[in-house]
């Protein structure tokens, strides 16, 4: 992406909305842009979008992190997201030999400049069998955990080679819920926190479980606008271009915009009887639409997993709140009344106190 696209983005966004904006540098590998790009781009974005109170983030494998880049990101309070799938042997098996060491080296550089770094852990059909070892790695390192399930590939002749089956993903989430409570003072598992918050507030709060349409956009290197970063490079999902300063109405009326809205209507009908529709919203539109070639034939294929964990959280929360002794008779709603271990309400209290 060139600096002119950055300037066009500022011109578009500054008149598009007045509410706060978060800008995430994604890729590909965004550190390949080099320090000169960020030295120029970050001030343009920060000053040009001052009324939007901009915040920034970056998703990178950290291989090209240098003290100079880290210093730039520290000056603009840019948190860093990266990927580690557990111990070296698991990470390198899934991502290629040498990945772990290069990422951890970049992590050290970022840490030395005071950057906040969090890791996404991708669970595959292979690594899910090592879930205890992976969790222990995150505990030992003191890392916050965020996880992704591997999806069927859209570009592989064997699309399910790495994919995690929805039923197994659901069981993994329940396992991590138990471990999150068992180690409540030792680790944050962001997905579990987000899922608990969804059930407690009755509102989706991360992109998978929220009405992201109209609030999340991705801008490609040439200025093309997409519904989210996962669609970048897929021409059929281009909604407009920042150079043309499209309005909300123009984006909504693009072919991709209409498809996103059709998905919302589909969810309203397909999931009408589901008790979790209010905060799940059918899961991720990309997961639902891209594998079918742009046809809306179902919701997010991980629906089975989402329902499994939402049912588990709801059931436990209801037990803690309504089936224990009366509150004023000594009941502590933060603990499971049967096991005396931290429960859902204790985790929600931890989340709320931040």
Steps between C-alpha positions, in 0.01 A plus 500: 500500500634840403475820701247643253258223601558597865414861415191392304393289797526802731300715256230233481476410868516857630168573329351150523444466875572705812524217755832345617692286253754221546741444213676162482799444273455152360625294211670301363781617724469869586855542634621456141381857442805611701562779751487784245137410421391509863698816574287670233169312525437511876521882533276545195238269650530633855472867400256460214256294705542688829125554535454121481739446793693236301668200657728257323596133500714270287488128422845364413718190524764730659785368284587848371456681832792736565572747781418783258158356411427416862582858600257638240222267617567585865466871424149439361404239763456228238425158656640203310319181410701199386464123472651219705333158502667371815849353558761514225437150363125562459537852358768400249305191395202717411676813370837383371842432645655806662173688549503474880855631550458793259171605658637475854804705398271773368292471815810578709570813294140618540502427872822697550322810366205448733256383230198294600509169309227236496502171316231321302521121525356307206366160595498246217375143479856403594585740780166466680629166626779691676268748671642438850856558379397816313315645798793424729730685259282812520487469879876457529569798273243721672335567162140602450336245270273566207410209277380437149371171360658401170240523222477294182731650240350673197823446303601142581408180319466346847303777675455314829869413546531736798138592569360458851157336499229718663407230753862470612533879512197511732659248734827697490316815607339319794842366599647850486208637701581248774870585483430873499310458827759260644777753430289814542783705652769367264373539144254689283347298217348782297248288312358365826479851646323622187254211499414550867454872441266425207273284714508733800431824307279336232702681234775393262826677575756361252474482124400134482202564728398853410335694223832585336339615175517875462749526786794300366669554165830400345697709254718322246834630369328668205236667720226246434253468789386156618257382771798376707866407462423136421342603168797711384617400152165342406373734228139394533491647853628850416251759632667815370829688515622757753609729216133537403389590859196266496209568735352243736207463263729431204688234695177340616365493144809337352469134405708397803309735727166353394638151556602589856153636571342191345702293747350698789151428368588133459618483862179668621298222337731199533594562865168644620443219751856497637535640851841646410403696187514836676874484560618235252339635180589188303873531558745628239350595159827415324500148645145458373524663158851453358507115495173493305628733231295798611173314551316525832409142581575482872639684798861474622588127487631524856143561621513159672802612704350838586175343618694247708698762691214750530277227644775405744557856618128575527429183695781557746414865546134420569600234752727741684248784502173321568557156649740585782402615850361855528762768452444659837527163670868480419498390134800624304387519136860493382541133589340178385289392797579131445877511448589825683719584202481829306197505271362708216407789726854513641635524145247769412602694812865476392411629153286786636769620740740576216 
